[in-house]
Amino acid sequence: MKYIILVTLFTVGLFLLPDSASAQAKYTVQSGDVLLKISKNHNVDIDTLLASNPFIENPDIIFPGQMITIPNGNGQQFTVTAYTEGYESTGKRPGDPAYGITASGTTVKEGQTIACPPSIAFGTTVHIPNLGQTYTCEDRGSAITDGRLDVYIADLNQALQFGVKELQVHVLD
């Protein structure tokens, strides 16, 4: 009898509890709303909110009735490192036809390219608030597994200085 009660309570709880695994939600802008207020009400930093809504050209101008995306405020913890296009990171040297070319076929670009695990599709945008940057998943790497990301940095010394960081990351789309 206790087993039946526990199963029933668990099942009912699944329907009553909010879906905390949801990566994002939609919000309709109300009269008097400003992005800062929306970000605070949803526990999302303003940069992540803007990164999730690239159509907002001026953060001071939003309109009632406008639909915006609210990303998960907590993000996910990732181990983030940096890599270069050079031999130290890729095993390729200048002159190699694949030198500076990502696994998705694009050319590496600082401030844009990030290597992601196969669980994150190419083209997905990834916002890292601590770095103040939104990247595009364009590359893979043998050491890049779930929970790890590798930011492209052109300069080897800067990539080495970046080191290993545990950071909150918002996978946006």
Number of C-alpha atoms within 10 A of each C-alpha: 5 7 8 9 10 11 11 11 11 12 11 11 11 10 9 9 8 9 9 8 7 9 17 17 10 10 14 13 17 14 10 9 14 16 18 16 12 18 19 12 9 15 15 18 17 17 18 26 26 20 23 23 16 11 9 14 10 9 13 9 10 19 13 12 11 10 14 20 17 22 26 21 19 13 19 14 14 17 17 23 22 22 23 22 24 16 11 11 13 15 10 15 14 11 8 10 9 15 17 21 16 20 16 13 11 12 15 21 19 13 16 17 24 29 29 27 20 14 9 17 15 18 14 15 21 25 23 21 18 9 11 11 14 23 22 23 27 25 27 20 17 8 12 18 15 13 15 18 26 23 24 22 23 18 14 16 10 13 18 14 11 15 11 13 14 12 18 19 24 25 23 22 14
